[in-house]
Structure formats: structure tokens, C-alpha cells
Amino acid sequence: MVAHVLVFPFPAQGHLNSMLKLAELLSLSGLHITFLTTDYHYHRLCLHSPTHARLSRRPGFWFRSISDGLTDQRLRSADRILELYESLTYNSSSLFRDLLISNQNQDGWPRITSLVVDGIMPFAMDVANDLGIPTIAFRTSSPCSIWTYFSLPSLVQAGEFPFPAEEADLDKRVYAVTGMESFLRRRDLPGFFRQARDISHPFLDFVYAVTLSTTRAKAFILNSLEAMDGTVLSHIRTVCPTTYAIGPLHSMLTSMSSHVLINSQSDERSTNSATLRREDRSCLTWLDNQPKGSVLYVSFGSFTVITNEDLLEFWHGLVNSGQRFLWVIRSDLVNGVEKVGSPLPSLSVPPGVVEGTSERGCLVAWAPQEDVLAHPSVGCFLTHSGWNSTLESVVAGVPMICWPFFVDQQITSRYVSEVWKIGLDMKDMHGREIVERMVRDAMEGEKAQELKRSAAAMAEKAKESIREGGSSYLNFQSLVHYLKSTDD
Ligand code: UDX
């Protein structure tokens, strides 16, 4: 019998992206796979994702979906994530159990022998544990953020958290997160730490509870590599001893699928996008016509919401920097101006600014990001420091300017600038002058050259890790070995 793994991500773009890649990698390694998502996201995958189209034709690969219990589509935005989480816990839990039970009696759908579930859905782990199915937890966030969540009791015990209301200094150093004593400041702790006046803050409570729940899994998977996160990984292994660092997953998948395609002489194209939105590929043609390394790519990920004032400050800053730019402006990026049925929001932008961009700017509602970052015309990435975006930039060797928005992004941006030294941290800074200065610093002059060299060196490490014998390659082989043993 072939071992059969059910992969179940939290229903959000950043989670689906990396977990669908993991699912495909496991499938290429000879395992049967069922990829489970919610009806809402499954529908969008079917509409927009070439990966879905390709994998749904692959023997031994099944897609299944269940309801997330929500009827209002707007509830799936970042600010309502707790509602989605609660709805999944209370509504989808029993549907998930029914699905696993029905699997045991269904012809043509082999018995599921193990699970890889998103570590922010402990309910799925509990159902699987109840049914005696071995489960591995996968977290899609940066290891440095996960270790900070694990360190919450140390922060509280040291009196470093919650921040005293009377003392607002966000530059104050924090010492209680082991391994980060030399560079961590209050402002680098995950976003919601600032709002929490006590440890019963609902988001804090949620993040800590889900993080602790991963210790109940048989093992833990992180999308990272030893060369970037070795120190943090060694700390995480003190609480989750079997932690597989198997990233960057998108790079591993590109490498493994090209290897399989060469060997099988198949004409199957390797498109790896799990996109939930329609990609506007015209920006690649626009990039073809720009000089090498001349374009700043700007994207704030799948969730971030900014104010119209912030949008204008970025706009002026970008135009005044004199650099070329490609900017993803999602229809729901700007708070309160989403236009249903329109790919781009209507913007209230002064006319002169629009003229400036039309000469050397390109706007899209959603880009094929991995292809954009790999394009030779792209010289820098202004990012919200989402973990997928960060890894995609690392692999492409593109330096970053970080403007983190929430959860793990605040600490990831600190690592980008202070630990890996492959970008600049614009955290908490606002205003067109700052944007202009940072863009210039990252795109031209000595600092830009320095960042480019460090980014190229890090890209090489990332590529080494996924080559045969590299750390992520070997960790992935161990994971496959374990999953295959679950059919015994
Ligand atoms: C958030 C968190 O920040 C992240 O760390 C967590 O693990 C998941 O949730 P998100 O805002 O979705 O992430 O950002 P990110 O993790 O960077 O993922 C966004 C994904 O969307 C990336 O894989 C990126 O390639 C893709 N994307 C983004 C596109 O394909 N096109 C775009 O135009 C913008």
C-alpha cells in the first residue's frame, strides 16, 4: 500500500501557497496526497490556479473541500481572522471528522495514513489524534516569530511584557528571547504585542495557544533552512525535537519538478502558483522592456490593508525617488475603497503624481510574484515582510525594503536588516521623504551594492540547501521517510 497524506492548510493565500507546494513535493516523492481546503478557497483555486488544474489530473492526488461555516465573504479578510479561526474550529471540526471517517469506507480513495495540518488549526490535530492518525504540524510563518511566541512566558517572567502603559519607548531593548538578546527591540516583537495590555489579549491568547499546540504533533515542519535560521531552529528543537526545516519550498519544488520532468520526458509544464486571484502577466512584458536591475517591485502581500494617506505617501515617495517601479495594488488594499468587480481600487491621487508614474511605473491588481522577483529587471522589493514573500526574494537574490504590517512581519523585517543584512527596515516610519530616501539607498550607491552582494550570497545558500545533500534536501528526505512509514 502507498502511504497517503492529507494536507490541510489554514484557508488564506500565504498558507495555501506553501502547503500546496509541500503537497506537490510529497506527491513527486511517491506519496498519495489529499489536499483539503474550504469550499470558498477551493472555488477560487479552481478558477485561478494553474497548479490546481495540473494536480487535479495527477493520479494519486485528490482535492477535497469542506465549509468554513461563514456566509459573509468579507469575513475572510485579515482583521477578521479570529472569526474565521473560530468558525473553522466550531463548524468545520465535525465536517473534518466526518471526512476522515468516510475515507475509511470509500472505494477509489485510499486510506489516509497521516496528516500534515496547519499549526494554527489545533482542532484538526485533535480530531486526527482522536482517530489515531499520526499528525505533523506545519507553520507557514518565520521561525524567528515562532520562537518569540514560544518565549512569551520568559518575556512575562522577565517583566519585559506586557509593555508598561506609562513607558511608550518602542526602541527599548528586549532580552528574554534566547538568541535574540543583541538586537531585539520592543518594536520588533510581533505586531499585536503592542496592543496587548495584559496576557489575556485575544490575539495573543490565540497565537500562544496554537503555538503550544504544535508540541502535541508527532513532528513540526518549517519553511526555512539551517543556513538562515540555524540558531532559532536549535531553540525551537528544545520544545519540538523533531523539527524539519525544508525550505525554501518553492525553490525545492522548482528543482524537483524539473528533475522529474527531465527524467520522465513529460511535457507537463511546471507552473507552481496556488493563486486565489487572477494574475496579471502583462507586467512581465513591461519588465522585459526595462533595464537590468532598474525596477523596484512593490507588494504588501495578500492581506495588508493600508490607508489612502499611506498610499499617497508611498506614491509620492516612489515617484520622487526617480526609480522605476511595479506596484501591486489589490482591489482590497486600501481601507474602505474596494470596488467590487474592479481589479484596481479607485484612487484619489493628485494628477501630477499619476503623470509621474505613467512614464516609469506599472500597476497591477495581482502579479505572478515568483516570476516577477526572478526577472532580471527587478532590483529591489518593497515588501510587507510576509514569510513567503521574504523567501521568494531571498531565492531571487533581490534585496528588500521592509514595511511590516502585522503578526510575524515585524520580527522578520528585523532579521532581514540586522541578522541577514539583506535589506532595510522601514518599520514604523511614515512619509514620502522616508520612502524616497530608502528607495534611493536600496537602489543606487554603495549601500545598494552592499545589499546586492549579501542578497546574492544568501540566495546561493538557499540554493545549496535544496541541492542533493543540502540541509533542506536531507530534512525533506527524512520527512518523506517518516510519512512513508505510517502505512505500516
Ligand atoms: C501572511 C504572513 O505574513 C505570513 O508570514 C504567513 O505565513 C501567512 O500569512 P501574506 O500577507 O499572505 O502572509 O504574505 P506572504 O506570506 O508573503 O504570502 C503572499 C503570497 O502571495 C506570496 O507567496 C506571493 O508570491 C503571493 N503574491 C502576492 C502573488 O502571487 N501575487 C501578488 O501580487 C502578491
Boltz pocket constraint, residues with backbone or C-beta under 6 A from the ligand:
constraints:
  - pocket:
      binder: B
      contacts: [[A, 12], [A, 13], [A, 14], [A, 15], [A, 17], [A, 140], [A, 141], [A, 142], [A, 275], [A, 299], [A, 300], [A, 301], [A, 302], [A, 303], [A, 304], [A, 328], [A, 365], [A, 366], [A, 367], [A, 368], [A, 369], [A, 370], [A, 384], [A, 385], [A, 386], [A, 387], [A, 388], [A, 389], [A, 390], [A, 392], [A, 406], [A, 408], [A, 409]]
      max_distance: 6.0
